């Protein structure tokens, strides 16, 4: 049995398409939406689509851990709320996890936006490294191996990097030959190069020892500053018009 764990926070706009694709690609799978206190219709949408809901404090690591703890499946698939599985995900997972040597893996990545830069970033997702494999690709892992790894750390970010890093110490992280399609909304909002540079800087600081909590606070401040500047610019534009 496959359990799909989806962390969500105010994802009413993206969640329906994600859940519909999960139902189509993985009929019979258990679906759990780990909600971090959404103020929109996220929880109602999850239940309307037949998903179980789990409530947890906001923070992807905490939410993923809570969802995994409630899941009953032998195979856990961790999926972002704005990410669509490939249509043949069920057949792919069945074939790969029929092999005893496959304990954990990710899909390859595609974005819902074009452009050579994003296509290049997506292509790199088939390479296994700390710089190229993340949770937005979907992480599939045998339950017993997930437990052996200690599960997701309850961090506000880079919980996916840490789980995969632990896995690499004892096994290969496989790349499944199909792409999930994830939202490029942050790249659209801030610009592809700018967003990728911010992502890389945060990851380098994490790898050099800065705590995830400190990095998350810095990221939130930067996002708030960008939003404020954007709102100010829009206001100036309206005045000029």
C-alpha positions in Angstrom: 0.0 0.0 0.0 1.2 3.5 -0.9 0.6 6.4 1.4 1.0 9.9 -0.1 1.8 12.6 2.4 1.2 16.2 1.3 2.2 19.1 3.6 0.0 22.1 3.0 -0.4 25.6 4.2 -3.0 27.8 2.5 -2.8 25.8 -0.7 -6.5 25.9 -1.8 -5.5 27.1 -5.3 -3.0 24.3 -6.0 -4.2 21.4 -4.0 -7.2 20.2 -6.1 -5.1 19.5 -9.2 -2.5 17.7 -7.1 -5.1 15.5 -5.4 -6.9 14.6 -8.7 -3.6 13.6 -10.2 -2.7 11.4 -7.2 -6.1 9.7 -7.5 -5.6 9.1 -11.2 -2.0 8.0 -11.0 -2.2 5.9 -7.8 -5.7 4.5 -7.5 -6.2 3.0 -4.0 -3.4 5.0 -2.4 -3.9 6.4 1.0 -3.7 10.2 0.9 -2.9 12.4 3.9 -2.8 16.1 3.8 -0.7 17.4 6.8 -2.1 20.9 7.3 -0.1 23.6 9.1 -3.0 25.8 10.1 -4.4 27.0 6.8 -6.8 29.9 6.8 -8.3 29.2 3.4 -10.2 26.1 2.2 -7.2 23.8 2.1 -8.6 21.3 4.7 -12.1 21.3 3.2 -10.7 20.7 -0.2 -8.6 17.8 1.1 -11.5 16.1 2.7 -13.8 16.7 -0.3 -11.2 14.8 -2.4 -11.1 11.9 0.0 -7.9 12.7 1.7 -7.3 12.2 5.4 -6.2 15.4 7.2 -3.6 15.7 9.9 -3.0 18.9 11.9 0.5 20.0 12.8 2.3 23.2 13.6 3.3 25.1 10.5 6.7 24.0 9.1 7.3 21.5 6.4 9.5 19.2 8.5 7.0 19.0 11.3 4.1 18.5 8.9 5.8 15.8 6.9 6.8 14.0 10.1 3.2 14.2 11.4 1.8 12.9 8.1 4.2 10.0 8.1 3.4 9.1 11.6 -0.3 8.8 10.7 0.3 6.9 7.4 -0.4 3.2 7.2 1.4 2.3 3.9 4.5 0.2 3.3 5.7 2.8 0.8 5.7 6.5 1.7 5.5 9.1 -1.1 6.1 12.7 0.1 4.7 15.2 -2.4 4.4 19.0 -2.4 1.0 20.5 -2.6 1.8 22.3 -5.9 3.3 19.3 -7.6 1.7 16.9 -10.1 2.7 13.3 -10.3 3.4 11.8 -13.8 0.3 9.9 -15.0 2.2 6.5 -14.9 3.6 7.0 -11.4 1.9 3.9 -10.0 3.5 1.6 -12.6 6.8 3.2 -12.2 6.9 2.9 -8.4 5.6 -0.7 -8.6 8.4 -1.7 -11.0 11.2 0.1 -9.1 10.2 -1.0 -5.6 9.9 -4.6 -6.8 13.7 -4.5 -6.7 15.1 -5.2 -3.2 18.0 -2.8 -3.7 15.7 0.2 -4.2 14.9 1.7 -0.9 14.5 5.4 -1.7 14.3 7.6 -4.8 12.9 10.7 -6.4 11.2 11.5 -9.7 12.8 13.9 -12.1 11.6 17.5 -12.2 9.8 19.7 -14.7 8.4 23.2 -14.1 5.0 24.5 -15.2 6.9 27.4 -16.9 9.3 27.5 -19.9 12.6 29.2 -20.4 16.1 27.7 -20.9 17.2 28.5 -17.3 14.4 26.6 -15.7 14.7 23.7 -18.2 18.4 23.5 -17.3 17.7 23.5 -13.6 15.0 20.8 -14.1 17.4 18.6 -16.2 19.9 18.6 -13.3 17.4 16.9 -11.1 18.3 13.5 -12.6 21.8 13.9 -11.1 22.1 12.8 -7.5 23.7 15.4 -5.3 22.9 17.6 -2.4 22.6 20.5 -4.9 20.2 18.8 -7.3 17.7 16.6 -5.3 14.9 18.1 -3.2 11.5 17.4 -1.9 9.7 19.1 -4.8 10.7 16.1 -6.9 8.6 13.8 -4.7 10.5 11.4 -2.4 9.4 7.8 -2.3 10.8 5.6 0.5 10.1 2.3 2.0 8.6 2.8 5.5 11.1 0.7 7.3 14.0 2.6 5.7 12.3 5.9 6.5 12.1 4.8 10.2 15.7 3.6 10.0 16.8 7.1 8.8 15.0 8.7 11.8 12.3 10.3 9.6 12.2 13.9 8.6 13.8 16.3 11.1 11.2 18.8 12.3 12.9 21.7 10.6 11.3 24.7 8.9 13.4 24.1 5.7 16.0 21.7 4.3 14.4 18.7 6.0 14.4 17.1 2.5 18.1 17.7 2.0 18.8 16.2 5.4 16.7 13.0 4.8 18.3 12.4 1.4 21.8 13.1 2.8 21.3 10.5 5.5 20.0 8.1 2.9 23.1 8.5 0.7 25.3 7.4 3.6 23.9 3.9 3.4 22.3 3.4 -0.1 21.8 4.9 -3.5 19.1 7.5 -4.0 17.5 6.4 -7.3 16.1 8.6 -10.0 12.8 7.4 -11.5 12.5 7.9 -15.2 9.6 10.3 -15.2 9.0 13.9 -14.3 6.7 15.5 -11.7 5.6 18.9 -12.7 6.0 21.5 -10.0 4.9 25.2 -9.8 7.5 27.8 -10.8 5.6 30.4 -8.8 8.5 31.6 -6.7 10.7 31.9 -9.8 7.9 33.9 -11.5 7.5 36.1 -8.5 11.2 37.0 -7.9 12.8 36.2 -11.2 14.5 32.8 -12.1 18.1 33.9 -11.5 17.4 35.9 -8.4 15.4 33.0 -6.8 18.0 30.4 -7.7 20.8 32.6 -6.3 18.8 32.9 -3.0 18.2 29.2 -2.9 21.9 28.4 -3.5 23.0 30.9 -0.8 20.7 29.4 1.8 21.8 25.9 0.9 25.5 26.8 1.2 24.9 28.4 4.5 23.0 25.3 5.7 25.8 23.0 4.6 28.3 25.2 6.4 26.5 24.9 9.7 23.9 27.6 10.0 20.8 26.3 11.7 17.6 25.8 9.6 15.6 28.0 12.0 18.0 30.9 11.5 17.9 30.5 7.7 14.1 30.3 7.7 13.9 33.5 9.6 16.3 35.2 7.2 14.3 33.8 4.2 11.0 35.1 5.7 12.5 38.6 6.2 13.8 38.7 2.6 10.4 37.6 1.2 8.6 40.2 3.3 11.0 42.9 2.1 10.5 41.9 -1.5 6.7 41.9 -1.1 6.8 45.4 0.6 9.0 46.7 -2.2 6.7 45.2 -4.8 3.7 46.8 -3.2 5.4 50.1 -3.0 6.4 49.9 -6.7 2.8 49.1 -7.6 1.6 52.1 -5.6 4.0 54.4 -7.2 2.9 53.1 -10.6 -0.7 53.7 -9.8 0.1 57.3 -8.7 2.0 57.9 -11.9 -0.9 56.6 -14.0 
